[in-house]
């Protein structure tokens, strides 16, 4: 899932919550109508816009390598020796496993003998061709005899080339009986052991390259659209906190946990090399910029956009806002609303832009409702 699609889904869910907010506020509407003003203007409950700082909770993940390769033999055979263990560091070119190469070595020797034989036959065919050509020049040999000699010589030469190719292939297979590390790294998984018979390309090890290290965390679907690009990481075994930057987010959710894998890259490559793969790491995020909060009952939707009614000189004015989150009784928003501005907290569904109202705070509204009872 792209970040743009995730944001659209998130905005859509918030809009549905905004539409539901009006239904939640019906009890407050009833109280406001009970305490109606004498001049006939509707009485509405108002509340100030409050400001706060929204912080993101930490995410716990693990240290992973940027490059992890599956290594296997290029030849078939039985593993005779495993030369490294799980978690061991290796260098490029270092042997890490070996096949039983007796059959491979025997095939190489057999093909070497075949190559010597075909070469001898090719020399004999070449000599025979030269003799027939001399006889043909003296009209002693026929044209048919010459053609046959040419054919035997060409067949013998082709046999030499074919045998040499098979010998080279067998020699390569013998060389492939030793599996070497293609780069400096750490063995993160052993998939086969001594005595196992493996085929060409079958994975025997997983090797993590000794390059950049990243922290991989599982991000809940609801936090994906607001995932910060910058964070700090702290390893469980280390008190130091280091800066990291968002590197990538998986395009699909894990089918079991319904979370998305996000990877953060350590800014300093030298620091990354000291990290061990699989270490537990905790990502913490800096405080976000101040955001505004309004009662959830203040939200209503018009033209598919969330809005609130702001109180201006005893009249209400519709102001479009952006909803970032819906909390238990408040909504986190952005919009052209200063801190402390009064917004209608209930009764928004029966109001229209520019309408005159009688504003009451929560305490005033409760007292007025009590006096209005017979």
Secondary structure, DSSP 8 states (H G I E B T S, - for coil): --HHHHHHHHHHHHHHHHHHHHHHTHHHHHHHHHT--TTS-EEEEEEE-EEEE-----EEEEEEES-EEEEE-SS-EEEEEE---TT-EE-TT-EEEEE--HHHHHHHHHHHHHHHHHHHHHHHHHHHHHHHHHHHHTT-S-HHHHHHHHHHHHHHHHHHHHHHHHHHHHHHHHHTTEEE-SSSEEEEEE---TT-EE-TT-EEEEEEESS-EEEEEEEEGGGGGG--SEEEEEETT---EEEEEEEEE-SS--TTT-EEEEEEEES-HHHHHT--TT-EEEEE-----EEEEEEGGG-EEETTEEEEEEEETTEEEEEEEEEEEE-SSEEEEEES--TT-EEE-S-GGG--TT-BEEEE-HHHHHHHHHHH--
